[in-house]
Amino acid sequence: MSTESAASIDAERIQQFAAGVRGVVLQSDDAAYDDARAVRNGLIDRRPALIVQCHGTADVVEAVGFARDHGLLVSIRGGAHNVAGNAVNDGGIVIDLSEMRSVHVDPEHRVARVQGGATWGDVDRETQLWGLAAPGGQVSTTGVAGLTLHGGLGSLHRKYGLALDNLRSVEIVTADGQVRTASESVNPELFWAVRGAGSNFGVVTSFEFALHPVGPEIYQAAPIFSLDDAPAVLRKYRDFCATAPDEFGPQAMFWSVPAVDDFPAELHGMPIVLALVVYSGDPDEGEQLLAPVLDWATPILDLSGRSPWALAQSSFDAFFPFGGYYYWKSLLVGEPSDDLLDAVVEAAADRPSPDAIVNFWQLGGEIERVAPDATAFAQRDAKYLLSLDTSWFDPDSTERCIDWTRRTWAAMQERFATDRPYLNFVGFGEEKEALVRASYGANYDRLVAAKMMYDPGNLFRMNNNIPPRG
C-alpha cells in the first residue's frame, strides 16, 4: 500500500471528513493536539497529521474509510499503554477510542460488554458491583484492547485463562469499513485470528467478556525479601508453583523498595524480591494456604493481607505513571532449572535502574488446557514468563537502560535456546517478522491467510505486523 501524508490532502476534504464525524478531529494547530498525541511511554514523541477522537462505531467507520481512501498510516489508540507507542504515528491518522469507555454488565449471564477505549479499571469498577471479574492485567490504567488482543496476563490467568480466552465475541471495523461481529459462530476465522493477533485485522470497538466470581475481597501473600535471599527464595517459589492450585496467581518480582511514604525510609532503594501470590478464592482459605510463603526467608517487610479486588488491581498504578520511560522485553520459558533461576537472580542484581523490574511469572493452569491452534495465541506450553520491565525517570539513563535490556534479553535467548516472546512485552518490536513468527509458530501461515481475507492492503500495520502475501 502506498502511504500518503495527510498534510498533502486538500484542506476542504479534511473539513468534510471532520464534519461527518460526531467526535473531534484534531490537527497540529489545535490546542488539544499535544495532549491527544501523548502516550504513556515518554520515549515516544510522534506527530500524526490527524487525531480522530471517536464517539462511537460510526466515527470509526468514517475514519477507517478516510484512511483507506487516502493511503494513510493508521494507529489505533485505546489505553495508549503499548511500550512501542503503536497508538500514535508520524504523519498519518490516529483512530482514538479513549472517549469510548462504557462497560455494561449482565450479572445474570455473567457477561460484560466493554467498549474499545476502556481501561481495566473501568471494567473492575463495574463488574465488582456484582462480585465478578474478567481476567485482565495488574495495572488498572492499562487499556482493555491492547492487553487482550495479544494475550492478557494477570492474577487470574491460571484459574480462568488469558484475557483473550474469555472473549465471547467482538465488534470490529475491518479495512473495508464493514462492521463485523466475530464469535465462535459468526465469522469464526476472524474470531480465531483476533484472539492473539487482533490489531492486525481492524479496530475492535467492543468486547464481550465472560465474567467469573472474584472478590469483592481477596487475599494475597506479599512478603518482601532481601535480594541476598533471592537464590533460596526463587527455588522455594519454584517448588511452591509445582503443586500450586489454579486459584494461585504467583510471580516473583525483583525490584527496589520504592522511595514513597508507604515504605520505611531506611528501606528506600534496597534491592528486593517480592513474592506476590494472589488467591482468587475464599480469603480465609487463601490466608491459610499462603502462610508458608512467609517462611521462604525472613521478610524485611510483609504486605500480605486482605484487599478489595479492585484495589489490589490498582496497587501498582503509581509506579507506571504517564510520561515515564519504558522498554520491556520478554521470553517464554519451560521448566525452570537451577541454571535458569540463577540467571534470573544475576539479571536482577544487575538492573540498570531502581525502577526496573525483573518479573518471573508462573503460567500453566487454564492457559495450557487450551489447544495451541484453538486461537491465534499459540504459546500454550510455556511454564513461565521472564519479563524485563525496564522503567526509569531520568532521560539521561535512556541509552543505558535500553542497552541493558537488549543485552540481557539476548543473553537469555542464547543461554536457554528460546526465542519465544510474549507479544505484549517486545520492546519496540525491532525484530519484526522473526519476532512475530517465533510467537505464532505453526499458526503463522493461517494468520497470513486471514490477513489476506480481511486486510489485503495491510492498512493495519502499526503493530506486531503480519504482512499479507501477494
Residue pairs with C-beta under 8 A, 6 or more apart in sequence:
1 71
1 457
1 458
1 459
2 71
3 71
3 72
3 73
3 92
4 70
4 71
4 72
5 49
5 91
5 92
6 14
6 48
6 49
6 50
6 70
6 72
6 91
6 92
6 93
7 49
7 91
9 70
14 25
14 27
14 50
17 25
17 62
17 66
18 25
20 62
21 52
21 54
21 55
21 58
21 59
21 62
21 63
22 55
22 56
22 58
22 59
23 52
23 53
23 54
23 55
23 56
23 59
23 96
23 99
24 32
24 52
24 53
25 50
25 51
25 52
25 53
26 32
26 33
26 36
26 50
26 51
26 52
26 53
27 33
27 49
27 50
27 51
28 47
28 49
33 51
36 51
36 53
36 94
36 96
37 46
37 47
37 48
37 51
37 88
37 94
38 80
38 322
38 323
39 77
39 80
39 81
39 82
39 85
39 87
39 88
40 79
40 80
40 81
40 141
40 320
40 322
40 323
40 324
40 326
41 82
41 83
41 84
41 85
41 324
41 325
41 326
42 323
42 324
42 325
42 326
42 395
43 85
43 325
43 326
43 327
43 398
44 84
44 85
44 88
46 85
46 88
46 89
46 90
47 90
47 91
48 75
48 88
48 89
48 90
48 91
48 92
48 93
48 94
49 72
49 91
49 92
49 93
50 72
50 92
50 93
50 94
51 93
51 94
51 96
52 59
52 62
52 63
52 93
52 94
52 95
52 96
53 96
53 98
53 99
54 60
54 63
54 95
54 96
54 97
54 99
54 100
55 99
55 100
56 100
56 205
57 171
57 173
57 179
57 205
57 206
60 95
60 97
60 173
60 203
60 205
61 173
61 177
61 179
63 93
63 95
64 74
64 95
64 173
64 174
64 175
64 177
64 202
64 203
64 459
65 177
66 72
66 93
67 74
67 92
67 93
67 95
67 459
68 175
68 176
68 177
68 457
68 459
72 92
72 93
73 89
73 90
73 91
73 92
73 93
73 461
73 462
74 89
74 92
74 93
74 95
74 459
74 460
74 461
74 462
75 86
75 87
75 88
75 89
75 92
75 93
75 94
75 95
75 462
76 86
76 87
76 94
76 95
76 97
76 145
76 199
76 203
76 460
76 462
77 87
77 88
77 94
77 95
77 96
77 97
77 98
77 117
78 87
78 97
78 98
78 116
78 117
78 118
78 143
78 144
78 145
78 146
79 98
79 117
79 119
79 141
79 142
79 143
79 144
79 145
79 146
79 147
80 87
80 88
80 98
80 143
81 139
81 141
81 142
81 143
81 146
81 147
82 146
82 424
83 326
83 327
83 328
83 425
83 426
83 427
83 428
84 426
84 427
84 428
84 429
85 428
86 199
86 462
86 463
87 94
87 146
88 94
89 462
95 203
96 117
97 115
97 116
97 117
97 145
97 203
97 205
98 117
99 117
100 115
100 116
100 117
100 118
100 205
101 115
101 117
101 118
101 119
101 122
102 114
102 115
102 118
103 112
103 113
103 114
103 115
103 118
103 122
103 123
103 125
103 126
103 127
104 112
104 113
104 114
104 126
105 111
105 112
105 126
105 127
105 129
105 130
105 132
105 211
106 112
106 113
107 129
107 130
107 132
110 132
110 210
110 211
110 212
111 168
111 208
111 209
111 210
111 211
112 123
112 126
112 127
112 132
112 134
112 208
112 209
112 211
113 206
113 207
113 208
114 122
114 123
114 134
114 144
114 206
114 207
114 208
114 209
115 205
115 206
116 144
116 145
116 203
116 204
116 205
116 206
116 207
117 143
117 145
118 143
118 144
119 140
119 141
119 142
119 143
119 144
120 136
120 137
120 139
120 140
120 141
120 142
120 143
120 144
120 147
120 313
121 140
121 141
121 310
121 313
121 314
122 144
123 133
123 134
123 136
123 144
123 209
124 133
124 136
124 140
124 309
124 310
124 313
124 314
125 310
127 133
127 134
127 211
128 215
128 216
128 308
128 309
128 310
130 211
131 213
131 214
131 215
131 216
132 211
132 212
132 213
132 214
133 156
133 211
133 212
133 214
133 215
133 309
134 163
134 166
134 209
134 210
134 211
134 212
135 152
135 154
135 156
135 157
135 160
135 161
135 162
135 163
135 165
135 166
135 212
136 142
136 144
136 147
136 148
136 152
136 154
136 156
136 163
136 313
137 147
137 152
137 153
137 154
137 163
138 154
138 155
138 313
138 316
139 314
139 316
139 317
139 320
140 310
140 313
140 314
140 317
141 317
141 320
141 322
144 163
144 207
145 198
145 204
145 207
146 199
146 424
147 163
147 424
148 163
148 164
148 167
148 198
148 207
149 164
149 194
149 195
149 196
149 197
149 198
149 199
149 204
150 164
150 196
150 197
150 198
150 199
150 377
150 423
150 424
150 464
151 162
151 163
151 164
151 196
151 377
151 422
151 423
151 424
152 162
152 163
152 164
152 165
152 424
153 162
153 163
153 361
153 363
153 385
153 422
153 424
154 163
154 249
154 313
155 249
155 278
155 280
155 312
155 313
156 212
156 214
156 249
156 280
157 249
157 363
157 365
157 366
157 367
158 244
158 246
158 247
158 248
158 249
158 362
158 363
158 364
158 365
158 366
158 367
159 212
159 246
159 247
159 249
159 280
159 365
159 366
160 166
160 212
160 366
161 365
161 366
161 367
161 369
161 370
162 367
162 377
163 209
164 194
164 195
164 196
164 198
164 375
164 377
165 195
165 366
165 367
165 370
165 375
166 209
166 210
166 212
167 191
167 194
167 195
167 207
167 208
167 209
167 210
168 183
168 208
168 209
168 210
169 181
169 182
169 183
169 186
169 191
169 207
169 208
170 181
170 182
170 183
170 191
170 194
170 198
170 204
170 206
170 207
170 208
171 179
171 180
171 181
171 204
171 205
171 206
172 179
172 180
172 181
172 182
172 190
172 194
172 198
172 201
172 202
172 203
172 204
172 205
173 179
173 180
173 202
173 203
173 205
174 180
174 190
174 201
174 202
174 454
174 455
175 202
175 454
175 455
175 456
175 457
175 459
175 460
179 205
180 187
180 190
180 202
181 187
182 188
182 190
182 191
182 194
183 191
183 208
184 191
189 450
189 453
190 201
190 450
190 453
190 454
192 374
192 375
192 376
192 446
192 450
193 200
193 201
193 376
193 446
193 447
193 450
193 451
193 454
194 201
194 204
194 376
195 375
195 376
195 377
196 375
196 376
196 377
196 378
196 423
196 440
196 443
197 376
197 440
197 447
197 464
197 466
198 204
199 460
199 462
199 463
199 464
200 447
200 451
200 455
200 460
200 461
200 463
200 464
200 465
200 466
201 450
201 451
201 454
201 455
201 460
202 454
202 455
202 460
203 460
214 280
214 309
215 308
215 309
215 310
216 308
216 309
216 310
217 283
217 306
217 307
217 308
217 309
218 278
218 279
218 280
218 283
218 286
218 306
218 307
218 308
218 309
218 312
219 279
219 283
219 284
219 286
219 287
219 290
219 304
219 305
219 306
219 307
220 276
220 277
220 278
220 279
220 286
220 290
220 304
220 305
220 307
220 312
221 275
221 276
221 277
221 279
221 290
221 293
221 294
221 304
222 274
222 275
222 276
222 277
222 302
222 303
222 304
222 305
223 274
223 275
223 293
223 294
223 296
223 299
223 301
223 302
223 303
223 304
224 257
224 272
224 273
224 274
224 299
224 300
224 301
224 302
224 303
225 233
225 272
225 273
225 274
225 275
225 296
225 297
225 298
225 299
225 300
226 270
226 271
226 272
226 273
226 297
226 300
227 254
227 270
227 271
227 272
227 273
227 345
227 348
227 349
229 273
229 296
229 297
229 298
230 254
230 273
230 345
230 348
230 349
231 341
231 342
231 345
232 296
232 297
233 252
233 273
233 275
233 296
233 297
234 252
234 273
234 341
234 344
234 345
234 360
235 338
235 341
236 296
237 250
237 252
237 275
237 296
237 360
238 336
238 341
240 250
240 277
240 292
240 293
241 248
241 250
241 362
244 250
244 277
244 362
245 289
246 365
246 366
247 279
247 280
247 281
247 286
248 277
248 278
248 279
248 289
248 290
248 362
249 277
249 278
249 279
249 280
249 362
250 275
250 276
250 277
250 361
250 362
251 276
251 277
251 359
251 360
251 361
251 362
252 273
252 274
252 275
252 276
252 344
252 359
252 360
253 273
253 274
253 276
253 357
253 358
253 359
253 360
254 271
254 272
254 273
254 274
254 344
254 345
254 347
254 348
254 351
254 357
254 358
254 359
254 360
255 271
255 272
255 273
255 274
255 354
255 356
255 357
255 358
256 269
256 270
256 271
256 272
256 351
256 354
256 355
257 263
257 267
257 268
257 269
257 270
257 272
257 301
258 268
258 319
258 355
259 268
259 269
260 318
263 301
264 301
267 300
267 301
269 354
270 300
271 348
271 349
271 351
271 354
272 300
273 348
275 293
275 296
277 290
277 293
278 312
279 285
279 286
279 289
279 290
283 306
287 306
290 304
293 304
294 302
294 304
307 315
319 355
319 391
320 326
320 391
324 355
324 391
324 392
324 393
325 391
325 392
325 393
325 395
325 397
325 398
325 401
326 389
326 390
326 391
327 390
327 401
327 402
327 405
327 427
327 428
328 387
328 388
328 389
328 390
328 405
328 425
328 426
328 427
329 387
329 388
329 390
329 405
329 406
329 409
329 421
329 425
329 426
329 427
330 385
330 386
330 387
330 388
330 409
330 421
330 422
330 424
330 425
330 426
331 385
331 386
331 409
331 412
331 413
331 416
331 418
331 419
331 420
331 421
332 363
332 379
332 382
332 384
332 385
332 386
332 418
332 420
332 421
332 422
333 340
333 382
333 383
333 384
333 385
333 386
333 416
333 418
334 381
334 382
334 383
334 384
334 418
335 383
336 360
336 383
336 384
339 415
340 416
343 412
343 415
343 416
344 358
344 360
344 386
347 358
347 388
347 408
347 412
348 358
350 404
350 408
351 357
351 358
351 390
351 404
352 390
352 392
352 397
352 400
352 401
352 404
352 405
353 390
353 391
353 392
353 397
353 401
355 391
355 392
355 393
356 388
356 389
356 390
356 391
356 392
356 401
357 387
357 389
357 390
357 391
358 386
358 387
358 388
358 389
359 385
359 386
359 387
359 389
360 384
360 385
360 386
361 384
361 385
361 387
362 383
362 384
363 382
363 383
363 384
363 385
364 383
367 380
368 380
368 381
370 380
371 380
372 378
372 379
372 380
372 381
372 441
372 442
372 443
373 442
373 443
373 446
376 440
376 443
376 446
376 447
378 439
378 440
378 441
378 442
378 443
379 420
379 422
379 439
379 441
382 420
385 422
386 412
387 422
387 425
388 405
388 408
388 409
388 425
389 425
390 401
390 402
390 404
390 405
392 398
392 401
402 427
405 427
406 427
409 427
412 418
413 419
419 434
419 438
420 438
420 439
420 441
421 435
421 438
421 439
422 439
423 435
423 436
423 439
423 464
426 435
426 464
429 435
429 464
432 465
433 467
435 464
436 444
436 464
436 465
436 466
437 444
439 464
440 447
440 466
444 466
447 466
448 466
448 467
448 468
448 469
451 458
451 466
451 467
451 468
452 468
452 469
452 470
455 468
456 468
456 470
457 468
458 465
458 467
458 468
461 467
